[in-house]
Each structure stands twice: as C-alpha cells, then as structure tokens.
Amino acid sequence: MTRAGSRTLHQLVYASRIRIPWPDQAREVDQIVRASIENNRRADVTGLLLVHDGWFVQALEGPAEAVLSAYGRIRDDARHEDCRVLHAGPGESRSFEDWNMCARHMTPADEAILDTLHMRGAFEPHKLTGKQALRLLKAVRGVQHSTQLRALG
Ligand SMILES: Cc1cc2nc3c(=O)[nH]c(=O)nc-3n(C[C@H](O)[C@H](O)[C@H](O)COP(=O)(O)O)c2cc1C
C-alpha cells in the first residue's frame, strides 16, 4: 500500500471508557491490536492506542476516508463507550508512522507524562483539548520508542 502521497493526511484523536472486564483486558487489547494492524495496513492508517486507568486514548491518521471509516467501526465497538473526539483535522505529516497500531499500557514510570497535563492520579482524558491530547500521545510515542530500542539492544 502506498503512503498518503498527494492525498490529504487526516488525524483523529478520541478518548473512550473501557468496557472490558479487568481479567480479560490484556487479551482483548491484544486482539484489538492484531485486527487493527491488518485493517489499518490495508487502509494506510497508522496510529497509537493508549490504555490507562480505565480509558482508551487513540490516534488514527491516514487518508480522511480511511480514518473516518475506521473510526465509524471503532465507535460502535462494545468493548468501550463514551467515545469523544478530541481532535480531528488535516495534519502536515504523520506522527505515528511506525505503527499501523500499537497499544501502550502506561507504567508507573511513564506517569510523569501526566504531570505536564496535571492529570496524575486523576486521569480525565475527556477534558483534554485537541492539542493536549496530541501532546499526550506524542509523549507516549516517545516512551514506546525507547522501550522498543531497549528491547532491541
Ligand atoms: C479501543 C479500540 C480501538 C480499535 N482500533 C481499531 C483500529 O485502529 N483499526 C481497526 O480496523 N479496528 C479497530 N478496532 C476494532 C474495531 O472496532 C472492529 O472490531 C474491527 O475493525 C472489525 O474488523 P473486522 O471487520 O476485520 O473483524 C478497535 C476497537 C477498539 C475497542
């Protein structure tokens, strides 16, 4: 699949409440990511899924029609509820180009990221502005990259 090329890049970030019983969460998130990688690769969509404190925050980016069609399916998924779009619009370049999808469960060490958003101990992603939501996911991208590099080294 070719990358966006001359087509306009669209970015969408939403937050939702997880509706998966705790014991099944890791397995379900694994399944979500596996299905997402397949679908997103075909549709030229990239992104990142943050899983933290009962919430999903996900970025999707790619051709507008592909992003909106993926989000349409995602929004109807019973594994979460209260989907709220925090940011949507054209982007100049991809921010999550390394992953067709990748889930990051925030570890206690990662939680310093929340300090800049004043959300440590009270994670309320529905209250984030679009800019803040993108900043959060870009910070998560940073820790995910360094974890992958450590795993390779
Ligand atoms: C939090 C969350 C994130 C998801 N992200 C994606 C995604 O990025 N791409 C995707 O195709 N499906 C994603 N899904 C799954 C879709 O809701 C849906 O189950 C899937 O696209 C159906 O694919 P299938 O028709 O190939 O079975 C996500 C679901 C949840 C709950």
The ligand as a MOL file (V3000), in Angstrom:
LIG
                    3D

  0  0  0     0  0            999 V3000
M  V30 BEGIN CTAB
M  V30 COUNTS 31 33 0 0 0
M  V30 BEGIN ATOM
M  V30 1 C -10.2210 0.8610 21.5140 0
M  V30 2 C -10.3800 0.2020 20.1780 0
M  V30 3 C -9.5250 0.5530 19.1280 0
M  V30 4 C -9.6690 -0.0410 17.8790 0
M  V30 5 N -8.8370 0.3490 16.8690 0
M  V30 6 C -9.0270 -0.1460 15.6290 0
M  V30 7 C -8.2260 0.2950 14.5390 0
M  V30 8 O -7.3390 1.1270 14.6680 0
M  V30 9 N -8.4750 -0.2540 13.3190 0
M  V30 10 C -9.4320 -1.2050 13.1180 0
M  V30 11 O -9.5970 -1.6570 11.9770 0
M  V30 12 N -10.1870 -1.6490 14.1320 0
M  V30 13 C -10.0020 -1.1510 15.3770 0
M  V30 14 N -10.7730 -1.6040 16.4270 0
M  V30 15 C -11.6800 -2.7540 16.1910 0
M  V30 16 C -12.9420 -2.3360 15.5200 0
M  V30 17 O -13.8440 -1.8250 16.4790 0
M  V30 18 C -13.5960 -3.5710 14.8270 0
M  V30 19 O -13.7690 -4.6040 15.7630 0
M  V30 20 C -12.7220 -4.0790 13.7210 0
M  V30 21 O -12.2810 -3.0540 12.8930 0
M  V30 22 C -13.5070 -5.1020 12.8750 0
M  V30 23 O -12.6100 -5.6440 11.9770 0
M  V30 24 P -13.0050 -6.8970 11.0840 0
M  V30 25 O -14.1960 -6.4440 10.2810 0
M  V30 26 O -11.7790 -7.1320 10.2530 0
M  V30 27 O -13.2980 -8.0240 12.0220 0
M  V30 28 C -10.6660 -1.0250 17.6830 0
M  V30 29 C -11.5200 -1.3540 18.7200 0
M  V30 30 C -11.3920 -0.7630 19.9680 0
M  V30 31 C -12.3170 -1.1420 21.0900 0
M  V30 END ATOM
M  V30 BEGIN BOND
M  V30 1 1 1 2
M  V30 2 1 2 3
M  V30 3 2 2 30
M  V30 4 2 3 4
M  V30 5 1 4 5
M  V30 6 1 4 28
M  V30 7 2 5 6
M  V30 8 1 6 7
M  V30 9 1 6 13
M  V30 10 2 7 8
M  V30 11 1 7 9
M  V30 12 1 9 10
M  V30 13 2 10 11
M  V30 14 1 10 12
M  V30 15 2 12 13
M  V30 16 1 13 14
M  V30 17 1 14 15
M  V30 18 1 14 28
M  V30 19 1 15 16
M  V30 20 1 16 17
M  V30 21 1 16 18
M  V30 22 1 18 19
M  V30 23 1 18 20
M  V30 24 1 20 21
M  V30 25 1 20 22
M  V30 26 1 22 23
M  V30 27 1 23 24
M  V30 28 2 24 25
M  V30 29 1 24 26
M  V30 30 1 24 27
M  V30 31 2 28 29
M  V30 32 1 29 30
M  V30 33 1 30 31
M  V30 END BOND
M  V30 END CTAB
M  END
